[in-house]
Amino acid sequence: MDRRRPPRTEEGWYVLHDFRTVDWDAWRDAPEREREAAIEEGAEYLASHEAVADADAGGSATFSVLGSGADLLVLHLRPSMADLDTAERRFETTALADFTEQTDSYVSVTEVSGYMSEEYFEGEEIEDSGMARYIESRLKPEIPDAEYVSFYPMDKRREPEYNWYDLPFDERADLMSGHGDIGREYAGKVTQIITGSVGFDDHEWGVTLFADDPTQIKKLLYEMRFDPSSSRYADFGRFRFGRRFPPADLDAFLAGEPVPAEGDASGTDAGHPHGDAGDGHHHGGSSETDDEEGEDMRSALAEEGIYAGQPHGEDVHAVVVYSEADPDELAEDVDGLRGNFEHYDTHVKTAVYEPHEARDASDTSGEIASRGGNAAVASIWETESAAETASGFLSDLPGVVARAEAEEGEAVDAGSGFGTMGMFYTTKPAHRGAFVDRFETVGDLLAEMEGHRETDLLVSRDDENDMFISSQWRSREDAMEFFRSEAFRETVSFGREVLDDRPRHVFLT
């Protein structure tokens, strides 16, 4: 038999799963000063590595492991194997190490293979495409903020009847594609990091799954059991399962108290890289405080007879970035991203919007005249976690800028202001002009209102009847003053006649 063609691979960051048990008898018998030193040095070690103080890039996370065989999992991703070596040995210098024993470990490296993208390995120009960003995220992944983790090693079967390595390349690629289709159905529910370990550890791959709902991990793996790539060709090692907690809760963990401690995020910093108000990003429903604010606002609008959507129910989660890049170049990059996003069932839409003055200034050739104002890229998802994942890709788009937040001379901090973001304002084609005219009339009224900063009408490049409205206010009460106005009531009534469906709103703080 001819030698089968292996898929080419690209490697990224190196990964260590460090499983440890705690000597609970020694811990209970130790003097208080020794336990305090162990907690202090252990928490410092874990915190500094989660902050990646020891390397130029990477990530670390700490998990409480359920069941036998381990109590702790410390997960490290680093750019080099030497970084992992140092991280593993440095733990042994802490006082906490005296009370632990490494009972298991797994060494591997993130990878992508030719099963996923032959173009990437052919050296084709994809640097500015969505595929290039997706590959980068696989090679240099962020550890998700999810509460639960499941890790298992696996091999491809080599038996007389079912030998993966005897299959032709195209057949293996088709099986992997079908396997991936199942995983994509869980986008926004389960996040995975796949790592290769041939020559590094006892198995060929390691799979690390993250989720906020542990049953979603079970459902995903159960469904995959029935896929031929697993049922015929996969063997699995030991599964381990854990919950993430922040290093500051190490004392609570060792005391047998609940972790994460009350008020903590699920093992994350309070600040999120996509949550800053001044980075040009806007997220619907990004925190519990935002949720309560949104619900209060929706209730207030409901009392006024105004529908305001349910971002966590029937409606959607939106991420919006603004860019000063050329709209044509921006649209080309967004097309690449959208091609990847559309693999996921939780994706609703991703589109480029331009200020309506520019969009309506089209010449006879259909090209859009640039007349100032930034374009917006809106990505709409059914789940918040999927929207936040998408935000990482959107932030890499060219020319992403922060929004102007105040008039000249007005002091504004990063968290000030109140915004409403109207999505899915889809007009009936015959009434599009009337809708734009009404917006301009209302815009003149808004310009005279105290507390109003700016309101923009943007139009999708793909569909001129798809409108996006962004309104910025000094405070919630200023916005409510407008929503209670007769002019807004007339606009709502007017919208029922000209819109194809009812508008939805996502509130922003």
N, C-alpha and C positions, 0 to 999 in steps of 0.2 A: 504493500500500500504506500502511496506517495505521502510524504510528510505534509500534514495539514498546515494551512497558513494561520499563524497566531495573530490576534489583533495587536496593533501597535498601542503603546501606552505612553501617557505623559504623567510624570509624578510631580507632586507639590509638597505640602508640608508633612513632616513626620509626626507620628502619633503614638502616645503611650497611654494605655489603660492600666493604671496602677491600683490593684485591689489589695486591701489590707484588712486584717482582723485586729480588734482591740483586745488586749489581755485584761479582761474585766476584773479578774481576781487581783492582779497587780495594781490596777487602777484604784480599786476600792481600798486596798491596804496601804497605798502610798500616802505619805504626809501631805498636808494641805499645800505647803510651799512647793513641793515637787509637782503637784497637779496644776497649781497656778502657773508655774514656769512652762509646763508642757502646753497648757492652753495658750499662753501668750506667744510662745515661739511657734506653735503649730498654726495659730490663726495668722500670725505675721507671714509665715511661709506661704500659706494658701492665698492670702490677700495679695501678696506681692506677685505671685505667679498669675493670679487672675488678672492683675493689672499689667502683666507681661513686662515687669520691671527687669527681667533677666534676659530679654532678647529683643530684637528689632520688630518682631511681629509674632502673631500666633494667638493662642487663647488657652485658658485653663478653666476648669470647673470642678466643684466638689459635690459628691453625692453620698447620701446614706443608702447603703445596700440592704435590701430586704432578703431574708432567708439565710441559709447557711453558706459558709465558704468565704464570706467577707462582710465587713461592717462599713468600710469606706471604699469609695472609688474616687481617685484623683485623676482627672483626664487632662492630658497636655497635648496641644498641637504646637509645633515649633518648626521654623524654616530648615533646621538641620538636625541630623541625628546626634551631633555633638551637644546641641541644646537640650535634647531629651536626656542624654547621659548625665549632664550637669544637674538638671532638674531632679532626676531620680535620686542621685547621690546626695544632693543638698538636703533633701528631706531627712536623710539619715543623720545629719548633724544637729537636728532639732531635738529638744527634750521630749517631744511627743513621740518620736520614733522609738524611744525606750519602751513604750507601752503598746507598740504595734508590731505586726509581722506581715510581710508581703506574702500572701498565700496564692496569688495569681497575678499575671500581667499579660499584656499583649502589645507587641511592637509592630507597627505597620506604617504605611505612607498613603496619603490621599492620591487618587489616580483617576484619570479618564481613559477610556479605551476607544479603539477604532470602531467598536460596535456602535458607538454613539454618534461620531462625526468623522467620517472618512475625510471630509474637506479639510478639517483641522490638521490632519496628519499629512495631507497632500501639499501643505504649505500655501493654500489659497489665501487670498486677502480677506480675512474675516475680523480684523482687529476692531473695527467699528461696528460690528454686528451684535445682535442680541446673543447669538451663539457664543461669541468670544467672551462676553460677560458671564454667560452661564457656565462655560468651562472654567473661567477664573474662579467662580464661586465654588466649584467642585474641588479645585486644587487648593484654594485658600479659604476654607469655609469659616464662617462665624459659628461658634457654639450657640445654638438657639436658647432663648430664654425659657423654654418649656420646663414644666415642673418634673416630668418623669423621663427616665432614660432606660432603654433596653439595649444590651450589647450581646452579640453572639458571633463566634467565628464560623466559617463554612468552607467547604470544598466543593468542587465539581467532581461528580462521580466518575470513576474509571473501572467499570465492570464489563464483562463480556457482552452483556445485552445492552447496557446503557453506558457508553463511554463518550463523555462530552468531547474529549480531545480527538476522537475519531470522526466527528461530524464535520462536514464541509463548512467553510466560513459563512456562506450565505445562510445556511440553516441555523447556525448558532446566532447570527445577527437577528434573524427573524424571531427566534425564541426570546432573545434579550429584549427586543422591541415589544413583544407581547407582555413580557414580565414588567417592563417599564410602564405600560399602559395601566396596569393595576395600581402601581405606586402613584401615578398621576391623579388617580381618582381620590387619593387621600391628601392632596395638596391643601395646605392650610390646616390640616389636622395632625399629620405626622411629617416630621422632617428627618432626613437620613444623611449620614456621612458614611460613604463607602471607602474602605481603605484596603490596599493590597499588602499581603504579607508573605509572599513567596520568598523564601530564603531568610525571612526575618523571624518567623514564628512557626508554630506547629501546623497551622492551617493556611489556606491560600488567600482568604479575605476576612476582614472584620466588618461587621455591620453595626452601626450605632444609630438607634432610632430615638427621637425626642417627640414628646407629645404632652399636652396639658390634660388630656383625657386618656388614662391608661388603657381603657377598652379599645381605643382606636388602634393602638399598637397590636393588640390581640386580633382585632378584626382584619387588619391589613395582612398580618402573617398567616392567619387562617385562610384567607382568600388566596394568597400566593401559593399555599400548599397544593392547590388544585391546578396550578399552572404547570405545564409540562417541564419548563425549565427547572422547577423545584421537584415536582413529583417523580420525575425520571432521572434528573441529573444533579441533584443537590444532596449533600450530607452536612449536618449541622453539629456544632459543638455545644458546649454548655451555655445556657442562657442565664444572664444576670440582669437584675432589675433594681432600679434605685430612684430616689427622690433628691432633687437638687436643694442645697441650702447654702447660704452665704457664709464665708469664713468667720464673720463676726458671731455666728451662732455655734461655733465649735464647742463652747462651754455648755450650751443647752443640749447639744447632741450627746456629749459625754455624760451629762446629768440625767439622760433619759427623758428630757422634756421635748415638747413638740418643736420641730424645725420644718420650715423656716419659722422663727419666732414671730409672734403676733406683730403685724405692722410691716414685716419685711416683704419685699418682692420675692418671687420664687428664684432666689439665688442670683439676683441681678443687682446692678447699681441702680440707684433711683433715676439717674440720668440715662437716657437711651440715645444712641447715636443718631436716630432719626426723629427725635422728639423735640429738638430745639426750635423755638418759635422763629428764630431769625435766620434759618438756613435755607429758606425757600420751600420748605416742606409743609404740608398741612395734612393732618390725619383725622378722620372722623372717629370719635370714640376711642381716644388713645389712652385713657386712664379712667379709674373709678370716679375721680373728681369730675372729669369731663363728662362721663356718663350721667352723673347726677345733674350737672349743669344743663346738659342737653335735655334730660327728662323734664326738669323744671321749665325750661324754655318751651318745650313742646306742649306742656300742660297749660302754660300761659297763653300760647297761641291757640290752643284748642278752645279755651274760654272765649277767645275772640272769633271763633268759628273758622279758624285757619288750619288746614292740614299741614303738618310739618314732618311727616315721615317717622320711621323707626329704624335708625341705623343698626340696631342689634336685633331686629326682628324681620319684618317683611322687606326692609330696604337693604342697603348695601354699605360697604366700607370703601372709602375713597382716599386715594393719595393724589395730591396735586403738587407739581413743581412748576415753577416759572423759569423761562429761559430767554436770554437775550440773543441766542444763536439765530442764524438764518433759518427761517421756518422750513425751507426745503431740505436743508441738511438735517435739521432736527427731526423732520418727518421720516427721513430715510433711516435714522437710527431707531426711531420708535417702531418702524415697521419690523425691524429685526427683533426687538424686544417682544412685540406683540405676537410674532410667530412662535416664540417660546411660551408666552403666557397662555396662548390658546390651547396648549396641551393639557391645561388644568381645568377641571370642571368648575372650580370656584371662580374662575375668571369671567367677568361680565363684559367688560370692554376696556380698551385703552385707546385714547385718541388725542390728537393735537388740536388745540383750540387757539384761534387768533382773535385779537380785538376786532369787533365787527366792522370798525371803520376800515381796517386793512382788508378784511375778508370781502367787504362789499365794494372795494376799489379795484376789483379784477378788471384786467383789460380784455380785449376780445379774444386773446389767445388763451385766456383762462389762468394766466399767471397772476399771483397775488402781489399787489404793490405793498411795499413796506412803508408804513406811515407812522412808525413809533408804537410804543407799547410792547410789552413782552408777551410771547406766546405761553400758553399753559399746556401741560401734559397731564391729563386726568386718567388715572387707572382705577377701575371699579372692580371690587371683589366681593364675594359673598361672606367671607370671614375676615376678621381683623388680622389674624396672624398671617394670612396670605397677603393682605394689603401691606403689612409691615415688611414682609420679605420682598415684595415688589419694590418698595421704597428704596431698598439698597441699590437696585439696578437703576431706578429713575435718577438717583442722586448722581450717577456717573454720566448722565447725558450732558452734552456740551452746553456751556453758557448758563448753567443753573444759577439763579440769583435769588436774593432775599427780596421780599415784598417791601415797598415803601410803607412805613407804618405811621407816619405823622406828617402834619403840615409843618412848614418851616417855622422854627422857633418853638415847637411843642416838644417837651421832653417825653421820651418813650423808653421804657425798658423792654427787655426781651419778651416778657410775658404779658405785656399790656394789651389792651384792646379786646374787641369782641368781633367775631366774624360769622357771617352765614354764607353757606356755599350751596347754591341751588343747582341741582343736577337733573338731567333728563327733562329739560324744558324743550320738548320736541313739538314744534309747531306744525299745524296743517299747512301744506305747501301754499295754498291759496291765501293764507292769512299771515305769512311770514313777514311781509312788509309792514302790516299793521302792528305785529308784535314788536318789531324794531322801533317803529314810531312811538309806540306806547312806552317802551323802555326809555327813549330819549326824553319824553315828557316827564316821566317819573324821575329820571336823572336830574333834570332841572330843579325839581322839587327837593330832591335829596341834597343838592349842592347848597341849598339855603338852610338846611337843618343843622342845628347845633349838635355836635358830637359825631357827625358823619365825616368819614375820612375819604373814602373813595368807593365807587361801585363800578364794576366793569362788566360789559356784555361781551362774551367771546363766542365764536362760532367754530364748529368743527370743520376741519379741512375736508373730511370725508362726506359730510352731509350738512348742507347749509341750513337745514331745518333743526339741527341738533344744537341747542344753545346751552351755554354755561354762564352763570351769573355769580360773581364774587363781590361781596359787600363787606366793607371794613368799617367798624364803629369804635368809638372811644370806650363805650361800655355797653353792657347788656340793656340797661334802662334806656339808653339813647336809641338802641335798635328797636326796643319795644314801643317807644314813642311813635316810631314810623309805622310799625305793624298795626298800631291802634288807629292810625290815621284814616280818614275817609278816602284819601287817594289810594292807599294800599287796598282797601276794601273794594274799590272800583276796579283795581287792577286784577284782583283775585276773580271777581265776577267776569271780567273781560277774558281772563285766561281760560275759563271754562268753554268759551266759544271758539278759541283759536288754537288750543293745544290738542295734540293727538292723545296724550295721556296726562294724568295729573303730575305736577312737579313733585320732586322729592328734595329734601334738604338734609344736609349734614352740618351740624353746628361745630364751630371751632372756637377755641379759646386762645 
